[in-house]
Amino acid sequence: MKNTSKTSKMISSSSSSSSSSDSSSSDSSNNSSKRNSRNSRNSSGSSCSRNSSSIRSRNSSRSSSSSSRSSSITSNNITSSSNNSNISSININNNSNNNSKDSKNNYAFNTVKKLEKAADSEIEISVVIPVYNEQDSIYYLYESLQDVLEKLNKKYEVILVDDGSTDKTYEYLKDVHLKNPNFKVIRFRRNFGQTQAMKAGFDHAKGKLVITLDADLQNDPNDIPKLLKKINEGFDIVSGWRKNRKDNTISRKIPSIIANKIISSLFNVRIHDYGCTLKIYKKDVIDNIELYGEMHRYIPAIASWMGVKVGEVVVNHRPRKFGKAKYGLSRTIRVILDIITIKFLISYSKRPMQIFGLIGVVLSFIGIVFTIWVLVERIFFAIPLSTRPILIISIFTIMIGIQFITMGLLGEIIMRTYYEGTGKPTYVIKEILD
């Protein structure tokens, strides 16, 4: 019994030991499984961390590559911008160089212009001489005129206008210009007339005083100091008076005397000899005068609308030495027409209605009066009209009067269009004190 109990105890102890061993083994297996699970978790975590680190590394590499790309693009942009800045700086430098060159050229051009203006402003006397077929007189005129002008000790110029000469006048004028550059030459393509030649000389004159004389040697250049002395007394125009004139009495003297008296009375400019070419003018007076036709003889009368002061001195007149006179009795009709034109231009060019309207009103009034008279005779006195043309004349007189009034209105419109379109003033200022 004891042996069996011992045996059972041993069996139980072994079973207990086995159970304990099983339990320990199970515990160990459990622990190992737990460890394995932990290790798997750790390994999975490490793998995740590795994956995340790899992803991060990839992202970082991508970001670094993108940043490197962006940095390269930025650097390219910077280089391109620097290149552009260099190009722009080069362009700026080129522009600045061009501007500097242009400014230098403009400065040089303006300097030359200023010097030319300064040189031109120093000219005190301009002498204008129309020339037409005067080849034999050129050298005599040059020598006498040069002697007189050099003695004045003033800067001068002589403008010789060749009015379409058909002889050797122009060749002699060129030779004179080569001898003395102060003698300048203007050559027309054809003969335009003395007035146009004088106007061309006025347009090119640069002196403060302008002297005119003929090229036929009848005007004496030694009278120029007289004219200068007279104009310095406060006159705007000084005219020569050929008191002892060396011309034909019938064809030249008598018509000239009659014309001078008519012009003096019409324009209230009292001088004895409008036809004398030897005159002196202030430049500001000449600049405000337009010459047409053959009006150069009447410049003092034309300038009278400006309120100029006109003087006169007796000058020497010599007989013609070469050639023949270009004018005769045929000029009388042209003189009469010129006088009518000048009178209209001076008195009514700015108020045409006052002349045409006045004539129209007078004619219309006369026509109306005669028409009423004819009708009264017909109605109250039974006087027939068939044998009397006065009614028709009266009607025509009224119509002509209306036409004159219409011409005056058209003249007013044209006058206003001219002055407003050209900007030409209807006044002349002598001086301003401001």
Secondary structure, 3 states (H helix, E strand, C coil): CHHHHHHHHHHHHHHHHHHHHHHHHHHHHHHHHHHHHHHHHHHHHHHHHHHHHHHHHHHHHHHHHHHHHHHHHHHHHHHHHHHHHHHHHHHHHHHHHHHHHHHHHHHHHHHHHHHHHHHHHCCCEEEEEEECCCCCCHHHHHHHHHHHHHHCCCCEEEEEEECCCCCCHHHHHHHHHHHCCCEEEEECCCCCCHHHHHHHHHHHCCCCEEEECCCCCCECHHHHHHHHHHHCCCCCEEEEECCCCCCCHHHHHHHHHHHHHHHHHHHCCCCCCCCCCCEEEEHHHHCCCCCCCCHHHHHHHHHHHHCCCEEEEECCECCCCCCCCCCCCCHHHHHHHHHHHHHHHHHHCCCCHHHHHHHHHHHHHHHHHHHHHHHHHHHHCCCCCCCCCHHHHHHHHHHHHHHHHHHHHHHHHHHHHHHHHHCCCCCCCCCCCC
